[in-house]
Amino acid sequence: MPSRLVPSPDALARELNGEILLLDLRTSHYFGLTGTGARVWQLIEAGHDIDAAADILAREYAADPLVIQDEVAAFVQDLVARGLLVRDSA
């Protein structure tokens, strides 16, 4: 999986009280992202690739970069599998 992903055009995202609410327009399923999940979404939405997002989180949380990299990769894979993130076509 390439590290450059973007929110799907079928994923409507809004921030509400520190939580990212996602609506999959294809399935009408809602998802709520909080904490680091919300932060990963924000970083990807801002144009950061997966590696950069993991590096930023590792600094923000003063955590082991390898652990953060693994956790971010697993989370992002789940978002891709659900169709909420897609490969950047640019």
N, C-alpha and C positions, 0 to 999 in steps of 0.2 A: 504494500500500500504506500503510495507516495505521501510525503509529509505535508504537501500543500493541499488543504481542503478548505471548502467554504460552506456556509449554510446553504442548504437546498432551497431552491425557489419555492418549494412546497412546504417549507418550514417557516411559520410565522412566529417570531420571537418578540416578547415584550418583557421589560423588567418591572417588577412590582415588589416593593418593600424588600429589596435585596435578593429576590428570587427571580430566576428567568423562567417565564412560562412559555412553553413551546406548543404550538398547535400544528400537527401534521395535516395539511389541507387535503391530502389524498385519502387518509383514513379517518379523519376527524378525532384522532387520539390526542389527548393533552399530556404533556410531560412537565414536571417541575424540577428545575435544577437549583440547588442551593450550594452554599459554601464553595469548595474548590471546583465542583462541577459547573457552577455558574461562572466562576472565574475562567475556566478553560473555554467555555462558550464565548465569553467576552473577548478573550485574547484571539481566538480563531476568527471571530466576527470582525475584529480590528485588523486582520490581515497577517497575523503571526502564523508561522508554520508550527507543526507539532513540536519540533525540537526547541524552537524559541519559546513557545508557551511553557514547556517543561522547565526550561532554564529560568524563566521569570518566576514560576511558581516555587522552584527550589530556593531562589533568593528570597522571595516574599515570606516563605515559611521556614527558612533556615533549615531545610531538610536535605537528605541525601539525594543528589541529582539522579543517581541511577534508579533509586526507588521511585522518585517522582516520574522519571521517564517511562518506567514500566506501567505505572498507574495511569498516566495520561494516555499512553498508547492503548491500553485496554479500554479505557473510557471512550476514547475516540473511535475505536473499532466498533463499539456498541452503537454509537451514534451513526456511524456509516451503515451498519447492518440494518438499522431502523429507517434509513433513508433521510436522516436529518442533516447529515453532512455529505457532501459530494465532492468529487475531484474537481479542482479548479480547471476550467477549460481555457483560461487565458494563457 
